[in-house]
Amino acid sequence: CWEVRKHNSSEWCHFIRSNPDCRLDGGFLDYLVGVFCVFPPRLLPLAVTLYALWLLYLFIILGVTAEKFFCPNLSAISTNLKLSHNVAIFSLTSPLHGVTFLAFGNGAPDVFSAVVAFSDPRTAGLAIGAIFGAGVFVTTVVAGGIALVKPFTAASRPFLRDVIFYMVAVFLTFVVLYLGRIRLGEALGYLGLYVFYVLTVVLCTWIHRRQRGDGLAPPGPWEPEMPTDVEEPEPSGTNSGDYGEEYRPLLPSRETSLRILTTALSPLDYRKWRRKPWYWRLFKAFKVPVELVLLLTVPVVDPDKDDLNWKRPLNCLHILTSPLLCVLTLKSGAYGLYQIQGIFPVWGLVTLVASALALIIFITTSNEEPPKYHCVFAFLGFLASAMWINAAATELVNILRTLGIIFQLSNTVLGLTLLAWGNSIGDTFSDLTMARQGYPRMAFSACFGGIIFNIVVGVGLGCLLQMTSSQPLVKLEPDSPLVWVLAGALGLSLVFSFVTVPAQCFQLGKAYGICLIAYYLAFLCVALLTEFRVIHFS
């Protein structure tokens, strides 16, 4: 499909429509047809600009969905699972939660993007570029930024453990790329490596607490508590009318169902809006449409609230909208539009069944008290938010492939730049903010611990889902020499930290941060020069 720009502009549309390689699998919009058939050639810069803006908005959709809907529901699920544990096991659930539920929540955009990219051999380079590119970015720019913002002493054992596991994962990926394929056993080996990592984290934590003789003691210096003096969180699919004890009425009053519904669907906290700067309001204005649609389709259970965020009219509406969302986004609506016996569509059947169930729940519950089965809404919200993330990731991969064809760029360079930066921007701001608030050790640990999940589960699960009984392997042929530059750069950055951090007695200061950022800039220059064939590799 890359040959399209070599033809006369009058032939672009026919080439795109007639070439099977130009078909975008999945997604709701055909970006190649849009840019080469809908827009005339003289308006190509306008089309590229609109696509770039839509790309940025897709990153916003991914971030909002993961932060305000996917992660809270994962947290609610893990909380409900903890309730069935005894006290002896409960002492281990904190690290287990961090390396499973929390890692899955934070890495959801990266993993879903990788799974979608691996689904098509033409876009597998995007997944490799994004996973490796994000790894280089986080372990150099973000980790170096933390050391620049607030010099600190790193936790020795967790740092060494995470770096060793990450180097093993990078080495396995390098071998897979060298072989050019990944088989079933190797894909399962990736997932097994992460299970082994989780067990190692739990075992090390248990041994450390046994040595201190207080199994239920507060977290140690390498497991710091989350900061409590951070800025108050925005309402996340919750009750935006709940402003704390200060604003609660002295006498309790029953709200009508309509009032509860309109309050729960408001994504704005007006008191917070008035005291925020203009740039925060501008960014919030862009997020409001996304948040409103998500509030309509994704339930959120909040165990920290007395009512568990039970909003009877809205949750009953979710019984209808969430299943409809799932069937209409799965395989880009192919299953939802399928007609049973050629007569009745699947989405119609889902609407009838869900409407009846929503009516039953509305009649048998009250506005004041959540039902005993309210925790089920956390699983429904988890599924619905996962479908949103998957749909946004599919559009993201398709539009990046389109931009690669327009500008004649390999998928790898798009993955290590745009996709990696977009998926890492949230982690960057949160880690640097955490460091400024006095928790640099926690932020630094997140740099190396979180990306282990992304590479191991992203590659392992992404390839495993593409295997069939007739073809139990996935081909991973590098689309450019840039893949080897990327893999070598990531491995070298890990070796650099593995050697220099202990050499400094784990005392990390500004010199370490400057070296890491300078390393990333040098790597980026080499990568771009390789992409544009200024530097040649045999």
C-alpha positions in Angstrom: 0.0 0.0 0.0 3.0 2.3 0.4 3.2 2.6 -3.4 0.1 4.8 -3.5 2.1 8.1 -3.2 4.2 7.0 -6.2 1.2 7.1 -8.5 -0.5 10.1 -10.0 -2.8 11.8 -7.6 -5.8 11.1 -9.9 -5.1 7.3 -9.4 -4.9 7.4 -5.6 -8.5 6.5 -4.9 -8.6 3.6 -7.3 -5.4 2.2 -6.0 -6.6 2.3 -2.4 -9.9 0.7 -3.2 -8.5 -2.0 -5.4 -5.4 -3.0 -3.4 -6.2 -5.7 -0.7 -3.1 -4.5 1.3 -4.8 -1.1 1.8 -7.8 -2.6 3.7 -7.9 -1.6 7.4 -9.1 -4.5 9.5 -11.5 -3.5 12.3 -12.4 0.0 13.2 -15.4 2.1 12.4 -13.7 4.5 10.0 -11.7 3.8 6.8 -9.0 6.4 7.2 -7.2 5.5 3.9 -10.3 5.9 1.8 -11.0 9.2 3.7 -7.7 10.8 3.0 -7.2 9.5 -0.6 -10.8 9.4 -1.9 -12.9 11.9 0.1 -10.4 14.7 0.3 -9.0 16.0 -3.0 -5.2 15.9 -3.3 -4.8 19.7 -2.8 -6.4 19.3 0.6 -4.1 16.5 1.8 -2.5 18.8 4.5 -6.0 19.6 5.9 -6.8 15.8 6.1 -3.5 15.1 7.8 -4.2 18.0 10.3 -7.7 16.6 11.1 -6.3 13.1 11.5 -3.6 14.4 13.9 -6.2 16.2 16.0 -8.4 13.0 16.1 -5.3 11.1 17.1 -4.8 13.4 20.1 -8.4 13.0 21.0 -8.1 9.2 20.9 -5.3 9.5 23.4 -7.6 11.6 25.6 -10.4 8.9 25.3 -7.9 6.2 26.3 -6.6 8.2 29.2 -10.0 9.2 30.6 -11.5 5.7 30.2 -8.5 4.0 31.9 -8.2 6.5 34.7 -11.8 7.2 35.7 -13.6 4.0 34.7 -11.3 1.0 34.1 -9.0 1.5 37.1 -11.8 2.3 39.7 -13.8 -0.8 38.7 -10.6 -2.9 38.9 -10.0 -1.5 42.3 -13.6 -2.4 43.3 -13.2 -5.9 42.0 -10.0 -6.4 43.9 -11.6 -5.0 47.1 -14.4 -7.5 46.8 -12.0 -10.3 46.3 -10.1 -9.3 49.4 -13.1 -9.6 51.6 -13.1 -13.4 51.2 -9.4 -13.7 52.3 -8.4 -14.5 55.8 -6.0 -12.3 57.8 -2.9 -14.3 57.0 -3.4 -13.9 53.3 -4.6 -10.3 53.6 -1.1 -9.2 54.5 0.0 -10.2 51.0 -2.8 -8.7 49.0 -1.2 -5.2 48.9 1.8 -6.2 46.7 -0.4 -8.6 44.8 -2.9 -5.8 44.0 -0.1 -3.6 42.9 1.5 -6.0 40.4 -1.8 -7.4 39.0 -4.9 -5.1 39.2 -3.0 -1.8 39.5 -0.5 -2.8 36.8 -3.4 -3.9 34.5 -5.3 -0.7 35.1 -2.3 1.5 34.4 -1.1 -0.5 31.4 -4.5 -1.0 29.8 -4.0 1.4 26.9 -0.5 0.0 26.1 -1.7 -3.7 26.3 -4.9 -3.1 24.3 -2.9 -1.2 21.6 -0.4 -4.0 21.4 -3.2 -6.7 21.1 -4.9 -4.7 18.3 -1.6 -4.1 16.5 -0.6 -7.8 16.7 -3.9 -8.8 15.2 -2.6 -7.8 11.8 1.0 -8.7 10.6 1.1 -5.3 8.7 0.8 -3.4 12.0 2.8 -5.7 14.3 5.7 -3.2 14.0 3.5 -0.7 15.8 3.2 -3.0 18.8 7.0 -3.7 18.9 7.8 0.0 18.4 5.4 1.1 21.1 6.4 -1.5 23.7 10.1 -0.9 23.2 9.7 2.8 22.7 7.7 3.3 25.8 10.2 1.2 27.7 13.1 3.4 26.6 11.1 6.6 27.2 10.0 5.6 30.7 13.3 4.2 31.9 15.2 7.2 30.7 13.2 10.4 30.4 10.7 9.7 33.2 13.2 8.1 35.5 15.7 10.8 34.8 13.1 13.5 35.3 12.3 12.1 38.8 16.0 12.2 39.7 16.2 15.9 38.5 13.0 16.9 40.3 13.9 15.4 43.6 17.2 13.5 44.3 16.6 10.4 46.4 17.8 7.0 47.6 16.4 4.2 45.5 15.1 1.0 47.1 17.8 -1.5 46.4 16.2 -4.9 46.3 13.0 -4.0 44.5 15.0 -2.0 41.9 17.4 -4.9 41.2 14.5 -7.4 41.0 12.5 -5.3 38.6 15.5 -4.5 36.3 16.5 -8.1 36.2 13.0 -9.3 35.2 12.7 -6.5 32.6 16.1 -7.4 31.1 15.0 -11.0 30.8 11.7 -9.9 29.1 13.7 -7.7 26.7 16.1 -10.5 25.9 13.2 -12.9 25.2 11.6 -10.4 22.8 14.9 -9.9 21.1 15.2 -13.7 20.5 11.7 -13.8 19.2 12.3 -11.0 16.8 15.6 -12.7 15.6 13.7 -15.9 15.0 10.9 -14.0 13.2 8.1 -15.9 14.8 6.6 -16.7 18.2 5.1 -20.1 19.0 2.4 -21.2 21.5 5.0 -22.2 24.1 6.9 -19.0 23.8 3.7 -16.9 24.2 2.7 -18.9 27.2 6.3 -18.4 28.5 5.8 -14.7 28.5 2.7 -15.0 30.6 4.4 -17.5 32.8 7.3 -15.1 33.3 4.8 -12.5 34.6 3.2 -15.0 37.0 6.7 -15.9 38.3 7.4 -12.1 38.7 4.2 -11.7 40.7 5.0 -14.7 42.9 8.5 -13.2 43.5 7.1 -9.9 44.5 4.7 -11.5 47.0 7.4 -13.8 48.4 9.9 -11.1 48.8 7.4 -8.9 50.6 6.4 -11.8 52.9 10.0 -12.6 53.7 10.7 -8.9 54.5 7.7 -8.6 56.8 8.5 -11.9 58.6 12.1 -10.6 59.2 10.6 -7.5 60.8 8.2 -9.6 62.8 5.1 -7.6 61.9 3.3 -9.2 59.0 0.6 -6.5 59.0 2.9 -3.6 59.5 2.7 -0.6 57.2 4.6 -0.8 53.9 8.4 -0.4 54.1 10.5 2.2 52.4 10.2 0.5 49.0 6.4 0.1 49.4 5.5 3.7 50.4 1.9 4.7 51.1 0.1 6.7 48.4 0.4 10.4 49.1 -2.6 11.8 50.9 -1.9 15.5 50.2 -2.5 15.3 46.5 -5.0 17.4 44.7 -8.5 16.2 45.2 -9.6 13.8 42.4 -12.2 14.7 39.9 -15.5 12.9 40.0 -15.1 9.7 37.9 -18.5 8.6 36.9 -19.5 9.2 40.4 -21.6 11.7 42.3 -20.3 15.1 41.1 -22.8 16.8 43.5 -21.1 15.2 46.5 -18.6 17.9 47.7 -17.9 16.5 51.2 -19.3 17.1 54.6 -19.1 20.9 54.3 -21.8 21.0 51.6 -24.1 18.3 52.8 -27.5 19.4 54.1 -28.1 19.3 57.8 -31.4 17.5 57.4 -31.4 14.5 55.1 -33.8 14.7 52.2 -34.8 12.2 49.6 -33.9 13.1 46.1 -36.1 12.2 43.1 -34.8 9.7 40.6 -34.7 12.4 37.9 -32.6 14.6 40.2 -30.2 11.7 40.9 -29.9 10.9 37.2 -29.1 14.5 36.1 -26.6 14.9 39.0 -24.8 11.6 38.3 -24.6 12.4 34.6 -22.9 15.8 35.2 -19.1 15.4 34.5 -18.4 18.9 36.0 -17.7 19.9 39.5 -18.8 23.6 39.3 -17.0 24.6 42.5 -13.8 23.1 41.2 -14.4 24.7 37.8 -14.5 28.2 39.2 -11.2 28.0 41.0 -9.2 26.3 38.3 -6.9 28.1 35.7 -8.0 28.7 32.1 -5.8 25.9 30.6 -7.4 23.3 33.0 -10.8 24.5 31.9 -9.9 24.3 28.3 -8.6 20.7 28.6 -11.7 19.8 30.7 -14.0 21.2 28.0 -12.4 18.7 25.5 -12.9 15.8 28.0 -16.5 16.6 28.9 -18.1 14.9 25.8 -16.0 11.8 26.4 -16.9 11.7 30.1 -20.6 12.2 29.4 -20.7 9.3 26.9 -18.7 7.1 29.3 -21.0 8.0 32.3 -24.0 6.9 30.2 -22.4 3.5 29.3 -20.0 2.5 32.0 -21.1 1.9 35.7 -18.5 2.7 38.4 -18.5 1.1 41.8 -16.7 3.0 44.6 -16.1 1.0 47.8 -14.9 4.1 49.6 -18.3 5.7 49.5 -21.1 4.8 51.9 -23.5 4.1 49.1 -20.8 2.4 46.9 -21.7 5.0 44.2 -25.1 3.4 43.8 -27.2 5.7 41.5 -30.4 3.7 41.0 -31.8 5.3 37.8 -28.3 5.6 36.2 -27.3 2.0 37.1 -30.6 0.7 35.7 -29.8 2.6 32.5 -26.4 1.0 32.5 -28.1 -2.4 32.4 -29.3 -1.4 28.9 -26.4 0.7 27.6 -23.4 -1.4 28.7 -24.5 -4.6 26.9 -25.4 -2.6 23.9 -22.0 -1.0 23.9 -20.3 -4.4 24.1 -22.2 -6.0 21.2 -21.9 -2.9 19.0 -18.1 -2.4 19.6 -17.1 -6.1 19.5 -15.5 -6.7 16.0 -16.6 -3.2 15.1 -20.3 -4.0 15.4 -20.2 -7.2 13.3 -21.8 -9.3 16.0 -24.3 -6.7 17.1 -25.6 -6.2 13.5 -25.8 -9.9 12.8 -29.4 -11.0 12.2 -30.7 -14.1 13.9 -32.3 -16.4 11.2 -31.9 -13.4 8.9 -34.8 -11.6 10.6 -34.0 -10.2 14.1 -30.7 -8.3 14.8 -28.6 -9.3 17.9 -28.7 -5.7 19.2 -32.5 -5.8 19.2 -32.5 -9.0 21.3 -30.0 -7.5 23.7 -32.2 -4.4 24.0 -35.3 -6.4 24.9 -33.6 -8.6 27.4 -31.6 -5.7 29.0 -34.7 -3.5 29.2 -36.7 -6.1 31.0 -33.8 -6.7 33.5 -33.4 -3.0 34.1 -37.1 -2.6 34.8 -37.0 -5.5 37.3 -34.0 -4.0 39.1 -35.6 -0.5 39.2 -38.8 -1.9 40.7 -37.0 -4.1 43.3 -34.5 -1.6 44.6 -34.5 1.9 46.2 -32.5 5.1 45.7 -31.1 5.1 49.2 -29.6 1.7 49.6 -27.5 -0.3 47.1 -28.6 -3.9 46.5 -26.6 -6.9 47.7 -25.5 -7.7 44.2 -24.2 -4.2 43.5 -20.6 -5.5 43.2 -21.8 -7.2 39.9 -21.9 -3.7 38.4 -18.1 -3.4 38.9 -17.6 -6.4 36.6 -20.1 -4.9 34.1 -18.2 -1.6 34.2 -14.9 -3.4 33.8 -16.1 -5.1 30.7 -17.7 -1.9 29.2 -14.6 0.2 29.8 -12.4 -2.5 28.3 -14.6 -2.5 25.2 -14.2 1.3 25.0 -10.4 1.1 25.4 -10.3 -1.7 22.7 -12.4 0.4 20.3 -10.2 3.5 20.8 -7.0 1.4 20.5 -8.3 0.0 17.2 -8.9 3.4 15.8 -5.6 4.6 17.1 -3.7 1.8 15.3 -5.6 2.3 12.1 -4.9 6.1 12.0 -1.2 5.6 12.8 -0.9 3.1 9.9 -2.6 5.6 7.7 -0.2 8.4 8.7 2.7 5.9 8.1 1.5 5.3 4.5 1.0 9.1 3.9 4.5 10.0 5.1 6.2 6.8 4.0 7.2 5.9 7.6 7.7 2.5 9.1 5.3 1.2 11.7 8.2 0.9 14.1 9.1 4.6 14.1 5.4 5.5 14.6 5.2 3.1 17.5 8.3 4.3 19.3 7.3 8.0 18.9 3.6 8.8 18.6 2.1 5.7 20.1 4.8 5.3 22.9 4.6 9.0 23.8 0.8 9.1 23.8 0.5 6.0 26.0 3.3 7.2 28.4 2.2 10.8 28.8 -0.2 10.0 31.7 2.5 8.0 33.5 5.0 10.8 33.0 2.8 13.4 34.6 1.7 11.2 37.5 5.2 10.0 38.3 6.7 13.5 38.1 3.9 14.9 40.3 4.4 12.1 42.8 8.1 13.0 42.9 7.5 16.7 43.5 5.1 15.8 46.3 7.9 14.0 48.1 7.5 10.4 46.9 10.3 10.0 44.3 11.0 6.4 45.4 7.5 5.3 44.7 7.6 7.1 41.3 10.9 5.5 40.4 9.7 2.1 41.3 6.7 2.6 39.0 9.0 3.3 36.1 10.5 -0.2 36.1 7.7 -2.2 37.7 4.9 -1.0 35.5 6.5 -1.5 32.1 7.3 -5.2 32.9 3.5 -5.8 32.7 3.3 -4.0 29.4 6.0 -5.9 27.6 5.3 -9.4 29.0 1.5 -9.3 28.8 1.4 -7.1 25.7 3.6 -9.4 23.6 2.4 -12.7 25.2 -1.3 -12.0 25.2 -1.2 -10.1 22.0 0.4 -13.0 20.1 -1.6 -15.7 22.0 -4.9 -14.2 20.9 -3.9 -14.4 17.3 -3.0 -18.1 17.3 -5.4 -20.7 16.0 -5.4 -24.5 16.1 -4.4 -24.6 12.5 -1.6 -22.0 12.9 -0.1 -22.0 16.4 2.4 -19.3 15.7 2.6 -15.6 14.8 5.2 -14.2 12.5 7.1 -11.2 13.8 9.3 -10.1 11.0 10.9 -6.7 11.6 9.8 -4.2 9.0 13.0 -2.1 9.3 16.5 -2.2 10.9 15.1 0.3 13.4 13.7 -2.6 15.4 17.3 -3.7 16.3 18.3 -0.1 17.2 15.3 0.0 19.4 15.9 -3.3 21.1 19.6 -2.5 21.6 18.8 0.9 23.0 16.4 -0.5 25.6 18.8 -3.2 26.6 21.7 -0.8 26.9 19.6 1.7 29.0 18.7 -1.1 31.4 22.3 -2.3 31.7 23.4 1.3 32.3 20.9 1.7 35.2 21.7 -1.8 36.5 25.4 -0.9 36.8 25.4 2.8 37.7 22.6 2.8 40.3 24.4 0.3 42.6 27.7 2.0 41.9 26.2 5.2 43.3 25.0 3.3 46.4 21.5 3.9 45.1 21.9 7.6 45.7 20.3 9.1 42.6 20.8 12.8 41.8 20.8 15.3 39.0 23.8 13.9 37.2 22.1 10.5 36.8 18.9 12.2 35.5 20.9 14.3 33.0 22.7 11.2 31.7 19.4 9.4 31.2 17.7 12.2 29.3 20.8 12.8 27.2 20.9 9.1 26.4 17.2 9.2 25.2 17.9 12.2 23.0 20.9 10.5 21.4 18.8 7.3 20.9 16.1 9.3 19.2 18.5 11.0 16.9 20.0 7.6 15.9 16.5 6.1 15.4 15.3 8.9 13.2 18.6 8.9 11.1 18.2 5.1 10.7 14.5 5.5 9.6 15.5 8.1 7.0 18.4 5.9 5.8 21.1 8.4 6.8 22.6 5.6 8.9 22.8 2.2 7.2 23.0 -1.1 8.9 24.0 -4.2 7.0 
